[in-house]
Amino acid sequence: MEDSHIRYLLSRKKCGVCGQSYQSTTIEFVGSFDEFSYFQITCQVCKTQAFVTAIVQRDEGKATEVITDLTLEELKTSDFKIPVSADDMLDIMNYLKGFDGNFSEIFSC
């Protein structure tokens, strides 16, 4: 992951003091060591400064290990190949707002 991508991700965050979004112009790369990249960010509104450590996997040619309890056959026939959408997440969040904690009722067959 390039530093410009990390800067973009940091600019999507909000200041913990005043809630203002950080501007990419106020994100300064400090340095890196191994998989760690260090940034200093400054809020343009309240001038609060923060130090951010980003853990970055730099070996992009290496495949990420998938950890699952499913067998290979179960993975091949799985219906979970469609990515989860933002609407899916909103649906589950809305459902959980009224959830009473009774899992037996939900999963009864």
Backbone torsions as a table, in degrees:
resi	resn	phi	psi	omega
1	MET	NA	130.4	-178.4
2	GLU	-80.6	156.5	179.2
3	ASP	-60.7	-31.7	179.5
4	SER	-65.1	-34.5	177.5
5	HIS	-69.3	-40.2	177.6
6	ILE	-64.0	-41.2	177.1
7	ARG	-58.5	-42.5	178.7
8	TYR	-61.7	-46.5	179.5
9	LEU	-61.3	-41.2	178.9
10	LEU	-66.6	-33.4	-179.9
11	SER	-70.0	-13.5	177.2
12	ARG	-85.2	-10.6	-179.7
13	LYS	-85.3	161.7	179.9
14	LYS	-114.1	150.1	177.7
15	CYS	-61.5	134.2	-180.0
16	GLY	-71.9	-14.9	-178.4
17	VAL	-94.3	-53.4	-174.2
18	CYS	-109.8	-11.0	177.6
19	GLY	84.9	1.8	179.4
20	GLN	-75.0	142.0	175.8
21	SER	-68.2	142.7	176.5
22	TYR	-73.4	145.4	175.9
23	GLN	-95.2	141.3	-178.0
24	SER	-61.0	-24.6	179.6
25	THR	-72.2	-15.5	-179.3
26	THR	-103.4	12.2	178.4
27	ILE	-103.1	116.4	-175.5
28	GLU	-113.4	126.0	176.1
29	PHE	-73.5	126.7	-178.6
30	VAL	-97.2	-43.0	-179.8
31	GLY	166.9	-178.7	178.9
32	SER	-145.7	156.1	176.9
33	PHE	-150.4	121.8	-175.3
34	ASP	53.6	-124.4	-178.1
35	GLU	-90.6	5.2	-177.8
36	PHE	-99.0	132.2	171.6
37	SER	-118.6	139.7	-174.8
38	TYR	-116.7	135.1	-179.1
39	PHE	-134.1	147.7	170.8
40	GLN	-111.8	127.9	178.9
41	ILE	-119.3	143.4	-178.3
42	THR	-128.2	130.8	177.0
43	CYS	-74.7	129.6	-179.8
44	GLN	-70.7	-23.3	-176.4
45	VAL	-85.9	-58.6	-174.0
46	CYS	-101.5	-2.7	176.7
47	LYS	66.5	15.6	175.6
48	THR	-68.4	137.7	179.6
49	GLN	-109.7	146.6	177.6
50	ALA	-136.4	151.3	177.5
51	PHE	-111.4	124.9	-174.8
52	VAL	-116.7	133.5	172.7
53	THR	-109.5	120.4	178.0
54	ALA	-107.5	130.1	177.1
55	ILE	-95.2	120.4	-172.2
56	VAL	-122.8	128.5	174.2
57	GLN	-86.7	108.7	-173.2
58	ARG	-90.0	-17.3	-178.4
59	ASP	-83.8	85.1	-174.1
60	GLU	-76.5	-15.4	179.4
61	GLY	-80.9	-12.6	-177.3
62	LYS	-92.3	131.1	-179.9
63	ALA	-72.5	142.8	176.8
64	THR	-81.5	132.9	-179.0
65	GLU	-72.0	132.9	177.1
66	VAL	-95.0	124.6	179.7
67	ILE	-106.4	119.9	-177.8
68	THR	-152.4	159.4	175.4
69	ASP	-101.0	5.3	178.1
70	LEU	-83.2	147.5	174.4
71	THR	-77.0	168.0	179.2
72	LEU	-61.4	-39.5	178.5
73	GLU	-64.6	-40.9	178.1
74	GLU	-63.9	-38.3	177.8
75	LEU	-65.1	-39.1	-179.4
76	LYS	-65.2	-35.9	-176.6
77	THR	-97.5	4.3	-176.5
78	SER	-66.7	143.5	175.6
79	ASP	-87.9	1.2	-174.6
80	PHE	-92.2	41.6	-179.4
81	LYS	-93.5	-13.7	179.6
82	ILE	-86.1	128.8	179.7
83	PRO	-60.5	149.8	176.8
84	VAL	-73.5	130.0	-178.5
85	SER	-94.3	169.5	176.4
86	ALA	-63.5	-36.8	177.9
87	ASP	-64.6	-37.7	176.2
88	ASP	-59.7	-43.7	-179.2
89	MET	-65.7	-41.4	177.9
90	LEU	-63.8	-39.9	178.1
91	ASP	-60.2	-46.7	-178.3
92	ILE	-68.8	-36.3	178.1
93	MET	-64.2	-43.0	178.2
94	ASN	-64.8	-38.9	178.1
95	TYR	-64.1	-44.3	-176.7
96	LEU	-68.7	-22.3	177.6
97	LYS	-59.6	-35.6	-179.1
98	GLY	-102.0	6.9	-176.9
99	PHE	-73.0	132.0	-177.0
100	ASP	-95.0	0.3	177.3
101	GLY	92.5	2.9	-177.9
102	ASN	-90.2	90.7	-179.4
103	PHE	-71.0	-29.8	179.4
104	SER	-60.0	-38.6	-179.2
105	GLU	-69.0	-38.1	-179.1
106	ILE	-68.9	-44.6	-171.9
107	PHE	-98.2	14.6	178.0
108	SER	-70.7	138.2	-177.5
109	CYS	-112.7	NA	NA
